[in-house]
Amino acid sequence: MITLKEILDDTEKGYAIGQFNVHNLEYVQGVVEAARATQSPVIIGITERPLRYYGINYLVNTVKAAEKNCSVPLCLHLDHGDNLAVVFECIEAGFSSVMYDGSHLSLEDNIQNTKLVVKRAKEYGIYAEAELGELQGIEDGKESTGSTLTAPDEAEYFVKETGISALAVAIGTAHGFYSGEPKLDFERLKAIRDRVDIPLVLHGGSGVPEKSIKKAIKIGISKVNVGTELKVAFNNGIKSVWEENPEEIECTVIMGAAREGVKEKVIEKINLFRSNL
């Protein structure tokens, strides 16, 4: 597996890498099959909830097994790690990238904790992402009702102080489902891009109109996170089996359809992000 820095190195050429959040074996297989079919590098994201459910080593080894059958670069990334102990455990377990989420803290506390993560990550030869600003919505079962957009001057200060390799910015997206069409603050994104010289990350990529994604990538987004749309695709795959045959109980048939749903959605996003060129 390759590091976050390696997988994002060439994104200034006008494309973004997709981070696709996984929850079990079929998700992993669906993402990897899509990567192989399109010959696109991908980031496999895992949040703390499935880590608690399955165990860190189980998920790490699942991804490593899938990697053996994949000819394109994969990055295994901890998404929204807000517990330092869990972040450190993931680093030690073999993740090739981690994100520390201290967006709920004061700026200075976020900086101090992020610096600890960057230091530990470097000891293992990997790199860290962090978030400045806060997105509304539900992520990993945790609801945030407030939204704080990323201030360009704070972004510049935060990056210089922490030494992170990628910055997740809040410019109008949200986690989970949108009640209406999200309005991205592209002027804010441009201002951040002018002040920050590391890859920028767009969280809450599910449900954002294609034209907005393309514009964000053109301005400087290097990584787009997708989670909710994969859940919908996974569940729709299962529903399609039972709609055709309500008596179907063969797990490989049911879960195979779910896996195919994930694969198709990931291929769609890879084509949108242009990471297969």
C-alpha positions in Angstrom: 0.0 0.0 0.0 1.2 3.5 -0.7 1.0 6.6 1.4 -1.4 9.6 1.2 1.4 11.8 -0.1 2.4 9.4 -2.8 -1.2 8.9 -4.0 -1.9 12.6 -4.2 1.4 13.7 -5.6 0.2 14.3 -9.2 -3.3 15.6 -8.6 -2.2 19.1 -9.6 -2.6 17.8 -13.1 -6.3 18.3 -12.9 -7.8 15.2 -11.3 -8.7 14.1 -7.8 -8.4 10.8 -6.0 -11.5 9.2 -4.5 -11.6 8.1 -1.0 -14.3 5.4 -0.7 -15.4 4.4 2.8 -15.8 0.7 3.4 -17.6 -1.3 6.1 -17.1 -5.0 5.3 -15.5 -7.4 2.9 -17.9 -6.7 0.0 -17.3 -3.0 0.2 -13.5 -3.6 0.0 -13.9 -6.0 -2.9 -16.3 -3.6 -4.7 -13.8 -0.7 -4.4 -10.8 -2.8 -5.4 -12.6 -4.3 -8.4 -13.6 -0.8 -9.5 -10.0 0.4 -9.2 -8.8 -2.6 -11.2 -11.4 -2.2 -13.9 -10.6 1.5 -14.4 -6.8 1.3 -13.6 -7.3 4.1 -11.1 -5.6 4.5 -7.7 -8.0 4.7 -4.8 -8.1 5.5 -1.1 -9.9 3.0 1.0 -11.3 4.9 4.0 -12.4 3.3 7.3 -14.0 5.2 10.2 -13.8 4.3 13.8 -17.3 2.6 13.9 -16.4 -0.4 11.7 -13.0 -0.6 13.4 -14.8 -1.1 16.7 -17.2 -3.6 15.1 -14.7 -5.8 13.3 -11.4 -5.0 14.9 -8.5 -3.1 13.4 -6.4 -6.1 12.4 -9.3 -7.8 10.7 -9.9 -4.8 8.5 -6.3 -4.2 7.8 -5.7 -7.8 6.8 -8.8 -7.7 4.6 -7.5 -4.8 2.6 -4.0 -6.3 2.4 -5.5 -9.5 1.0 -7.5 -7.5 -1.6 -4.3 -5.6 -2.5 -2.6 -8.8 -3.6 -5.0 -9.1 -6.5 -4.9 -5.4 -7.5 -2.4 -3.9 -10.0 -3.1 -0.3 -9.1 -2.0 1.7 -6.0 -4.2 1.5 -2.9 -4.0 3.6 0.2 -5.6 2.5 3.5 -6.8 5.6 5.3 -8.3 6.2 8.8 -11.1 8.6 8.3 -12.2 11.0 11.0 -10.1 9.6 13.8 -11.0 11.9 16.7 -9.5 9.6 19.4 -5.7 9.9 19.6 -5.3 6.4 21.0 -7.3 4.9 18.1 -5.3 7.0 15.6 -2.0 5.8 17.0 -3.3 2.2 17.0 -4.2 2.4 13.4 -0.7 3.8 12.5 0.9 0.9 14.4 -1.4 -1.7 12.8 -0.4 -0.8 9.2 -2.6 1.9 7.9 -0.8 3.8 5.2 -2.5 7.1 6.0 -4.5 8.6 8.9 -6.8 11.6 9.3 -7.0 13.3 12.7 -10.3 15.2 13.2 -9.9 17.9 15.8 -12.4 20.2 14.1 -14.6 20.2 17.2 -11.7 21.6 19.3 -10.4 25.2 19.6 -7.8 26.1 16.9 -4.8 25.8 19.2 -6.0 22.4 20.7 -6.6 21.1 17.2 -3.1 22.2 16.3 -1.5 20.5 19.3 -3.2 17.2 18.9 -2.6 17.2 15.1 1.1 17.8 15.7 1.2 14.6 17.9 -0.4 12.6 15.1 2.0 14.0 12.4 5.0 13.1 14.6 3.8 9.6 15.2 2.9 9.1 11.6 6.3 10.2 10.4 7.9 7.6 12.8 6.1 4.9 10.7 6.9 6.5 7.3 3.3 7.7 6.6 1.5 11.0 6.4 -1.5 12.7 8.0 -4.6 14.6 7.0 -6.4 16.9 9.3 -9.6 19.0 9.2 -10.1 22.7 9.8 -13.7 23.9 10.0 -16.6 21.7 10.7 -19.2 20.0 8.5 -22.9 19.5 9.5 -24.5 16.1 9.3 -23.9 12.6 10.7 -20.5 11.0 10.3 -19.8 7.6 11.9 -23.0 7.8 14.0 -22.0 11.2 15.4 -24.1 14.2 14.6 -22.8 17.7 14.2 -25.5 20.4 14.1 -23.1 23.3 13.7 -21.2 24.3 10.6 -18.0 26.4 10.6 -16.5 27.2 7.2 -12.7 27.1 6.9 -11.1 30.5 7.2 -8.3 31.0 4.7 -5.9 32.7 7.1 -6.5 30.1 9.8 -5.9 27.4 7.1 -2.5 28.9 6.3 -1.5 29.1 10.0 -2.8 25.6 10.7 -0.8 23.9 7.9 2.4 25.7 8.8 2.1 24.9 12.5 1.1 21.2 12.1 3.1 19.9 9.1 0.2 17.9 7.8 0.2 16.5 4.2 -3.4 17.2 3.3 -6.1 19.6 4.6 -9.8 18.8 4.7 -11.7 22.1 4.2 -15.3 23.1 5.0 -16.7 25.0 2.1 -20.4 24.1 2.2 -20.6 20.3 2.0 -22.1 18.1 4.7 -22.0 14.5 5.9 -24.9 12.2 5.0 -27.9 13.2 2.9 -28.6 16.7 1.7 -32.1 18.3 2.1 -31.4 20.4 -0.9 -28.6 21.1 -3.4 -25.4 22.0 -1.6 -23.9 25.4 -2.4 -20.1 25.3 -2.3 -18.2 28.4 -1.5 -15.8 28.4 -4.4 -14.3 31.9 -3.6 -13.4 30.6 -0.2 -11.8 27.5 -1.8 -9.8 29.7 -4.1 -8.6 31.8 -1.2 -7.5 28.7 0.7 -5.8 27.3 -2.4 -3.8 30.6 -2.7 -2.5 30.3 0.9 -2.0 26.6 1.2 0.4 24.5 -0.8 -0.6 21.0 0.2 -3.5 18.9 -1.2 -7.0 20.0 -0.2 -9.7 17.5 0.6 -13.5 17.7 0.1 -15.4 15.7 2.7 -19.1 15.1 2.2 -18.7 14.3 -1.5 -21.9 12.2 -1.8 -24.8 14.1 -3.4 -22.8 17.1 -4.6 -23.7 17.9 -8.2 -21.2 16.8 -10.8 -20.6 20.4 -12.0 -19.7 21.4 -8.5 -17.3 18.5 -8.1 -15.6 19.3 -11.4 -15.2 23.0 -10.5 -13.8 22.2 -7.1 -11.2 19.9 -8.6 -10.3 22.6 -11.2 -9.7 25.1 -8.4 -7.6 22.7 -6.4 -9.4 19.8 -4.6 -7.1 16.8 -4.7 -9.2 14.2 -2.8 -13.0 13.7 -2.6 -14.5 11.5 0.1 -17.5 9.4 -0.7 -19.4 7.4 1.9 -23.2 7.8 1.8 -23.6 7.0 -1.9 -21.8 3.8 -1.4 -24.2 2.8 1.5 -27.1 3.5 -0.8 -25.6 1.5 -3.6 -24.8 -1.4 -1.3 -28.3 -1.5 0.1 -30.0 -1.1 -3.3 -28.0 -4.1 -4.5 -29.5 -6.2 -1.7 -33.0 -4.8 -2.3 -32.8 -5.7 -6.0 -32.2 -9.4 -5.2 -35.2 -9.6 -2.9 -37.4 -7.6 -5.4 -36.6 -10.3 -8.0 -36.9 -13.2 -5.6 -38.2 -12.6 -2.1 -37.3 -16.1 -1.1 -33.6 -15.8 -2.0 -31.4 -16.8 1.0 -28.1 -17.5 -0.7 -25.6 -15.1 0.9 -23.2 -15.0 -2.1 -26.1 -14.0 -4.3 -27.3 -11.3 -1.9 -24.0 -9.9 -0.9 -22.7 -10.3 -4.5 -25.3 -7.9 -5.7 -24.3 -5.4 -2.9 -20.7 -5.7 -3.9 -21.6 -5.0 -7.6 -23.6 -2.0 -6.5 -20.5 -0.6 -4.7 -18.3 -1.4 -7.7 -20.6 0.4 -10.2 -20.8 3.5 -8.0 -17.1 3.7 -7.5 -16.5 3.4 -11.2 -18.9 6.3 -11.7 -17.0 8.4 -9.2 -13.6 7.5 -10.6 -14.8 8.7 -14.1 -16.1 11.9 -12.5 -12.8 12.6 -10.6 -10.8 11.7 -13.8 -8.3 9.7 -11.7 -8.2 6.9 -14.3 -6.6 9.1 -17.0 
